[in-house]
Amino acid sequence: MDQTYYPPRRKLTRDTAALLARAHRQTGLTYEQAGEMCGIDGSYFRRLTIGERCPSRSVAQRIVFALDLDDETAHRLMSESVDKTNRR
């Protein structure tokens, strides 16, 4: 029997997800269009905006630049992102 431990997925806080959702709405883009601009799938982008997922640091950086996020939203998104270089 496989006893592999899978840690729970990290999620964005409700406040950060709401800031990202607001920034997305202001662009007028669909989830698919925003995702394409950020180099991610549109459904994954949607999950970020509702707080179901937490992006890696590189994805968060792409979102910050592609959507030209304001300083507060960018800072919160980056501070909650996951640094995949330190994973085991």
N, C-alpha and C positions, 0 to 999 in steps of 0.2 A: 504494500500500500504506500502510495506517495505521501510523505509527511512534509513536503516542501511548504515553508511558510511564505505567504504572500502578504506583505504589509498592506494596510488599507490605503486606497488611493487618496492622495491629497486633493483638497478642493480649495478654490478661492473662497475667501470670506464673502459673506453676503454683500457687504459694503463695496468691496473691490469689484465683484461681479456686476453690481449695479452701476458703478462708475464706468466700467467697460461697456456695458449695455447702452448707457447714455451716449458715450462717445461713438458707438456704432450707429445708433439711431441718427445722430447728427450728420453722419457721412451720407445717409440716404442709400447706402449700398445694401444689397441682399447679403445673407450669411455666406452664400457661395462666393459672391464677388469679394467680400472682405477677406474670406479665407484664402482665396486665390492671391490677393494682394500680399497676404502674410506668408504665403507658401504652405498653407495647411488646408485641410478639408473643411468645407463649409459647415458640416455637422459638428466637427470638433470645435470650430469657432463658436457655434451656437452654444455648445455645452459649457464653454468658458464663460459666456455672457450670462448664463443662468446659475453659475457656481457649481456645476457638476464635475468639473475638472480643474486641474492646476497645470499651467504650462511649464515647460522646461525654460531655463534661462534664455536659451537661444531663440525659442519661439516667442517668448515675452519681448525680447529685443526687436524681433521682426514686427510684432504687433505695434510696439511703441512708435517705430519709424514709419511703418506703412500707414497707420491711421493718424499720425502726427498727434499723439496723445498729449494732453496738458500735463504739467509737471506733477500734480498730485496723483493723477491716475497712473502715470508712468512709474512714479516712485512706488506706489502701492503694488502695482502689478509686478515690478521687478523684485520687490522685497518678499513677495509671496511665491515667486517662481522657484522651481526646483533645479538645483545645480546638479546636473547629471554626471559631471566629471568626477564627483565624489561617491558615486554609487559603487557598490561591490559587485 
